Amino acid sequence: MTVTSPLTISSARPAPFPLPAGRTALIIIDMQRDFVLPSGYGAVQCPSPEIFAQVANLIGPCLDALRAARHLGMTVVHTREGHVPDLSDCPPTKLDRQLHANKRHVLCIGDEGPMGRLLVRGAYGHDIVDELKPRRDEVVLDKPGKGSFYNTDLHEILVSRGITHLLFCGVTAECCVATTFREANDHGFECCVLQDCTGGFNGTIVSATMDMFCAYDGLLGYASTSKAIVSIAEANSANALAQLEPPAVWPELSLNPLHASYVSGAKSVVQVITSIYDSLDPSYFVSLTPRENAIAQAAKLDADKTVDVDGTRDLPLLHGVPFASTPEFNMSATVIAQIVSEGAIYLGTVASPSALLAANQTTYILTTTGLEPNLPGSVSTYLTTKGSLSTTGITLPSPSTSTITILAHSVLDARSLWATLVRIPNPTGEPLFQHFRDRPIISVDYRGFEGGGIRYAVALSSAANEKFLSCVDSIFAKTGGLPGRKVPGQEAGSALSTAIELASSPESVMTLEKCPNSSISALETIANMHALTSTKAVFTKAFDSGIDSPDVLVVQLSTEVMTGILALGACAVVVKGDVVFVGAKGIDARVLDAGVSAQAQKYDT
């Protein structure tokens, strides 16, 4: 199991800095042409050509750190500071202060420079330098401010991937790096700056900033060097810090091993898709993409020979990944198009989604049927928060409550797809879509659930049986189980029960969607809607009401419970059999982290 790791930067100040597997990311701040090449915005800012040359020399050490992070399998984020062309996201204080500061500033933000308009998105100078060009499976974050968290999705991007520990490098130490470092500390991340690949335009201030990062016994974080990361990479195998699926033998079409085989050249997409069509059972499908069409798309993907600076194939994470859906998904559905745009291959629609996965003939299946109990052990199920993914082009069973469910070989695979999709812009005007920033901010526990433990509450229904209770006990067993602390869950459990009653009543919107000719009055339905809205608020608050509030509510899956989960707009993941972890609307990352951690445990039922 690679959920935890002994790898540590032992030479970090003021103490060793751990690098937990699957939870460590490298954040490269603003290594843009505008900041590190002679004719960009940074050269305008810097008072000394000699000092500016030192900043430009950071490219080499940053590349060393980047190569090490890629080898170890870390998440990598590249940030770019810049503004929309009309500068509407650039505060007058930022624009005017530079313009009027002194006569040396002959150009300011938005002015035309040798590499295009300075710090304007889309200009040549705004992009990352060629040596550090991001891979297509890495995150590129555009930010309008000095801090990388302000008015961006960085917090959500990191927590959606389970990240708790951050390594920083880039420019400038005294401005954007320092601001982001402090922000990250406030958000709960453990932070370490790599000093030899972080610099700025005032040597005295840079030196003081470096000391500040790890001052007062690590008040803000830690400091180290790229050399330490390179040494760790040289001493460990590839992907030593990647979080991998828990089974000892991965299914052939599980995401990470499939992606690795494409990158290494061990497999081609044509080989994989041909093998699927040679062995698949057509009876699983309602509508099957013609074999020749799928193989033609695979051949097109194989023809992509893009490589990174070291000659390694540069492929999107979903490159060549087969997926299918249930029939309510139109082929032109937004979410289908988004997955295909990331390189995946759509196989068609299926009537029996779990059977196709269990037969290892796809990596993912999308459905709107909610969660099903007692699926094959090789199938994991994740119900997304309603509104987190686009439902345009999908005929929803219940437009007011239905959402997308992801079936995959592991919870980790499901999380990887969700984390990819939530970063892709959705069509404007979609009434049910919620942007990241409209959802709750999930606090970060740097210890992870493996170290900090999961606070869990158990909601017992009248149908709860001994097998369910035994399974819950085994998941959180003191020996070999998932670290956890049982907390009271009366509020969350009561809200779920109330939601079941409200959603099942004749005047509920869910009932009326099934029986549109009902004689129920509009006032009765409105009253039901108001009551459900209040119940949702109680349910959500129950997960954020102090030290004894649960991270997840553990329930036994049934048709009634599924009705309540949908009515609440909650997210959920099946852990084993009919044991489900449920979270409030918008805290998908926390529920997925718990599911990944639980699935990695070697418990028996």
N, C-alpha and C positions, 0 to 999 in steps of 0.2 A: 504494500500500500504506500502511495507517495503523497498522502495528504499532509503529513508532517515531514520535516527534514532536519537533519543535523547540521546542514551547511550554515556557516556563520562567518562574518567578517571579523575575525578575532582581533585585528589591529585597529578597529574603529575607535574613535574617541566619543564620549568618555568611557565607553564600555563596548564589548562585542555586540555586533548588530546581526540578529538572526535573519535568515532568508528562507521563510517557510515556503514549501513547494505549493504551487498553484495560487499563492497569495502575494507574490512579489512582482512589482512592476518597475520598469525604468522610465522615468519622465525626462525627456530631452526638451529643454525650454528654448524655444525661439532661435534655433540655429538656422536662421533664414539669411538669404543673400543680403537683404537689407541691413542686417546687423553685423555680418562678419566679412563682407566683401568691400573693397575700397570705395566703390562708388555708390554705397547705399546710405540708408538713414543713420546707421551707427557711426559712419565716418563723419557725418555732419555733427553728431553729438559729441564725439570724442575730441578732447582738446590737444591730443598728442598723437602724431603718426606712429611713434614708437609703441605707445600703449595700445593703439589700435592693432598693430601688427601682432602683439601678444594675444589679443582676443582672437584674431584670425587663426592663430596657431592652435586654438582649442579644438579645431576640427579633427586632428589626428587622435588625441586622447578620447574625444567623444566617440569616434569610430571604434576605438579599442573597446570601450564600454559597451557600445551597441552590439559589436560582434559577440562579446561574451554573453550579453543578455539573450541574444538570439540562440546561441549555442545551448544555453541552460534552459531555454523554453519559457523565459519570462514574458509577461505582457509588456508591450512597448507602446508608449504614447509620445507623439511629437506635437508640440504646440507651436502655433504661429500667431503672433500678435499682428493685428491689422483691422481695417475698418471697411464697411460697405462703401461703394463708390461715392455716394452722396454725403458720406461722413456723418450721417444721422446718429450713429452709435459712438461718436467721438465727442466727449464732453467739451464744452468751450474752455474749461480750465486747462485741459490737456493740450488743446490746440493753441490757445492764445498765450499761455505761459511760455511755450517754446518760441512762438513767433516774436514775442516782445522781450525775451530774456536778455539777449545781447546781440550785437551786430554780427557775431560770428555765424549765427543761424540764418544763412541766406536762403535756405530751403526748409520747409516744414511739412508736416503730415498732409498728404494729398497733392503736394506739388509734384510736377513732372521732373523726374531724375533720370540718370543714364539707364536705369533698369525699370523704367516705368514710374507710375505715381508712387510716392513713398508711403509705405505701410498701408497700401490699399489692396484689398483682396482681389486676386486675379492678375495682379501685376507680376512681372517676371521676378522682381526683387522680393516679393512677398513670400515666395516659395522656399522650401528647405534646400540647402546647398546640395549639390549633386552627390558628394561623398557620403552624405547621411540620408540619401533618398529613402523614404519609408517604403517598406514592403506593403503589398496590398492586404495582408492580414494584420497590419498594425494600425493603430488609431492615429488619425491626424485631427487635432483639435484647434479650431479657429477661435481666438479669444479677442475681445475688444479692449481689454484692460491689461494691467500689469500682472494681476493675479490670474491664475488659470482656472479658478473656480467661479470668478465673477461672471454672471450672465452666460455660463456655459453648462454643458452636461457632464463635466468631468467627474463630479462626485458619483453620479448615477452610472457612468461608464465603468468606474472602478468597482463599485459595489455589485454591479450586475455580473462582474467577472469574479467576485469573491476576493478582491484585492484588499490587503490590510497593511502591507509594507511597501514603501516607496524609496527608490534611489533617484537622486536628482543630479542633472548636469546641464550645462548650457549657459546662456547669457540673458541678462547680465546678473552677476551675483548680487549686486547691491539693489537691484530693482525687481525684475520679473521673477528671478529664482527665489530671492528672499521673500517676496510677497506670497508666492505660491507655497513655499515651505511653511510659512506661518499659517496660511489658510488650511493647509493639509493637516497641520498639527491640531488646529481647532476642530477639524472634522473627525479627529480620532485616529488618523493614520500614523504609523511609526515611520519616521523620515530620516534619511541619511543622504548628505550631500557628498558627491565625489569631487574633491577640491581641485584635483589637477586637470579636470575638464570642465571647470566652472570659472568664469572670469568676468571682468567688467572694465569700465573706462576710467576708474580712479583707484589706483593701487592701494592707497591708504584705506579707503572705504571698503574695498574688496577684502583686504586682510582682516579688518574689524568684523566684517560680515561673516567671514568664515569662522572666526572665533565665536561669534554670536550664535551660530547654528548649534553648537554643542556646549555652550556655556552653562554655568549653574548646574553641573552634573546632568546635563542633557535635558534642560528645561524644554527646549524646542525639538531636540533630536540628536543626531549623530553626524560625525564627519569621517570620511575615509578617502580612498583614491581609486581610480580606475584600475590601477595595478592589482589591487586586492581582488577585484571582480575577475580580472583576467586570470589570475592565479587559480581562483576557484574553478573557472571554466576549463582551464587546462588540466586540472586534477580530476574532473568529473565527466561522465559521459553526457552525450547529447540529451537534452530535455530533462536533466536532473532536477530542475525546479518547475517542471510542468506538472499540472495536476492531471493525472491519467485516470481512465476508467478503472473501477475496482476489480472487475473479474481477472482471474489469473490468466485466462485466455480470452482476449477480446474478440467479439464478433467481427467477422471480416469487414463488415460495412460500418463499424463504429467510426465516429468522425475523426478522432485524432490519428489512429493508425492508418485510416484511409488517406487522410491528407498527407501524412508523412510518406506514404508509399508513392504518392504523386510527385511530391517534391524531390524525392530521391531518384525517381525514374524507375523504381521497382515495378510499378504498374502504370498502364496507360488508362485513360478514361474509356477508350474503345474496348479494351480488354474487360474492364469491370462491367460496362453496360451490356456487352455481348454475353458475358457469363450470366448476367441476370436474366436476359431474354431467353437464353438457352434452357434455363432451369425453372423459370417462373410458371405458376399455374394460372392460366388465363381466367379461370373461373373466379379468382379473387377479384377480378376487375369488372367494373361497370363500363368504364371507357379506358382503353389502353392506348397510350401514345404509340403510333406505328413504329415498329422496330427500326425501319430505315431512317425515320425522322430522328429518333433518339441517337442512333449511331452517327448520323451526320452531325448532330450537335456535339457529340463526344469527340469526333474527329476535329471539329473546329476548336474545341478546347485544347486538344493535344497539340494543335498547331501553334498555340501560344507559347513562345519560347522566351518570354520575358525573364530576365535574371536580375539579381541584385548586384551590388558593387563587388561581391566576391564570386559571382558566377553561379550562385545557388538559384534554383527556380523560384520565381516570385509569383505566388499564386494566392488568390483569395481563399479564405478559410473554407468556403463552400464549393470550391472548384471540383467539378465532377461528382458531386454528392447526389445520389438518387433520392427522390422523395415523391410522395403521392399524397392524395387527399381523399376525403369522402365526397360523395356526389354533390353536396350543397355548395361546393367551391366551383365557381365558374373558372374556366381556363384563363380568363382575363382578370381575375380577382387581383386586387392590389398586392396582397401578401404573396401570391404565387409569382407575380411579376418581380417582386422584390427579391425573392429567393433565387429565381432564375438569373436576375441581374448580377448576383454574387457568384455565378458559375455553376449553380446546381442544375440537375436534369429532372424534369417533371415526367413521371411515368404514367400519370393518369389518375382516375378515380377508382376507389375500391369499396366494396361492400363489407369486407371483413378486415378492417385495418390491422388488428392485432395478429391475425394469421400471417399476413405478409411480412410483418416485422419478425415474428417468431421464426419464419422460414429464412430469415436473413437475406431478403431480397430488396431491401430498401434501408435507408438510414433514418428517414423521418416519415411520419404521416401526420397530416393536419386534419382535425375533425372539429365538429361543434357539438358532439354528443356528450360532452362532459367527461367525468371520470367513471371508470368501470372497475368493479372489484374483481379480485382473483384472476387477473390476467396472467399469462405465462411469465415465468421469472425473468425472461429475456426482454420483457417489454416494460418500459417506464413511462409514466403518464404525468403530465404537468398542465394544469388549468391556469391560463394566463389571466391576470386582472383584466376585466372588461375595459376596453378603451386603450390598452397598452399597445395593441396591434390593430392594424386596419382591418375592418370587416366589409369594406366596399367590394362588391362583386360576389358576396356570399349570401345565400338564402338561409337566414338564421331561423332555427326552429322557434325561437322566441326572441324577436328583435329587441325587446326591453332588457333581456338578461343573458342571452347566449353569448358565448365568447369562444375564442380559439383554444383548442386543446392540442398540445404537442405530444405525440407518441414517439419514443426513441429507444435506443438500446440501453441508455443509462440516463439518470437525472442530469449528469454532467453534460451529456450530449444535448439534452433538451435546453439546458441553460445556455450552452454555446450558441444555439440557434436563436434563442430569445435575445441574448446580448447583441447579436449581430443585427437582428431586425429592428430593435428599438433605437438603433442609431441612424437608421435610414429615414430621411424625411418622408412624412406622409402627406397625402393630398390636402391642400387647404380646404376648409369648409366641411370636413367630415365631422358630423355632429357629435359622435360618440368618442372620437379620438381624444386622448389626454396626453399632452406633452409631458416629458420627464418632469419639468419644473412645476407642473400642476399636481404632482403626486408627493407623498410624504418624503421627507429627508430621512433616510435610514442611518442611524448612528453606527459608527464603526467600532468594533471591539477588536483591537489588534491581536488578541490572543486567538481569535477564531473560535468556532464552536468546539474544536478539539481541546483547546486550552481553557477557554472561559466557560464552557458548558452551555447547554441549551436550557432556557427556562421554558418548561412545557406544562400545559394544563390538559387534562383529559375530560372531554365532554361525554358523559355516559347517556346513551339513549336506552329506551326500554328494550331495544333489540340487541343490546350489547351482550356478547357471549364470552365464555371463558377463553376461547381460542384468541379472540381479539385482545383481551386483557393480558393473556400470556405473551402474545406477540409484542405488546407495548412494553411489558416488563423486560423482555429479552432485548429490545432495542436500547433501553436505558439501563441495562444490567451493569452492576458495579464492576464486574469482571468481563472484559471483552466487549462491553457495550459502548454506546455513545455517552460521553459525559453530559449529565443533565441534572437539573433541579426542578422537582415538581412544585408548581405554584398554584394558588387558587385560580379557578377559571370560571367561577359562577357567572360573572357578567357576560363573558364571551359565549359561554354555553347557553345561557338564558336568551341572549340575543339571537343565537342560531335557531333555538327552538321557536322563538317568536317569529322569525323570518319564515320558517317552515309553515307555520300556521297562516301567516298573512299571504304568502305566495300560493298556498293551496286553497284559499277561500274563494268562493264564487265571484267575489267582486274584485279580485286581484287582476292586474294587467296581464300577468302570465296566463291566468285562466281564460280571460277574454280573448287573448290572442289565439287560443285553441278553439274557443266558441264565440265567434264574433257576433252571433245573433242572440246573445243572452239578453234577458230582460232587466239585468242589473242597471240601476240608475247611475248617471255620471257622478252624482254626489257621493254615492257609496264607493265608487272606484277612486275618486279623489281622496276620500278619507283613508282608504287603504294605502294609497300612495304616500300620504303624509306619515302614516304610522310606520311604513317601511323605511322612509327616509330617516325618521327618528331612530329606528332600530339599527340602521346602518351606522349612524353616528355613535350609538352606544357600543356597537361591536368594534368600531375603529378605535375608540378611546380605550377600550379594554386592553389593547395591545401597547398602549403608550401612557400608562398611568402609574409608573413608578417601578421600584426595584422588584416588585412581585408580579409585574405584568408579564404575560407569556410572550415568548418569541413565536411560538406556534401553538395552535389548539389541535390536539390529537383527537380524531373522531373515527368512528367505525362507519365505513361507507355504506350507504343504502340509497334507494331512490329518493326517500324523503330528505335525507341529509344533503344529497346532491341538489335538490330543489332549493333548500335553504342557502347553500353556498352560492348558487347562481343568483338568487334574489339579493344577497348581500353584495354582489359584485366582487367577491373575495377571490384570492388566488389559492391554489392547493396543489399538492403533489402526493401521489400514491407512493408510500415508502415500501410496503410489503403486504401482499394479500389485500385485505380491506382496511389496512391502517393508513390513514391520511393525515398529513400535516396541512393545516389551514392557516392562512394569514389574512390580515385585513387588506382592504383594497389598496393596491399600490406598493405593498412591501414584498413583492415577488422575490427580490434578491435575497431577503432573509429566509424565506421559505425554501428557496432553491438551495441556499447554503446548507440549511438543516437537512434537506433531502440528500444532497451530495454526501454530507458527512455520515448520515445514517446508512446510506447504501454502501459506504466504504467499510462499515463495521462487519466483522465476521460473526454475526449472531445467528443463533438457531431458533427455530420456532417449533 
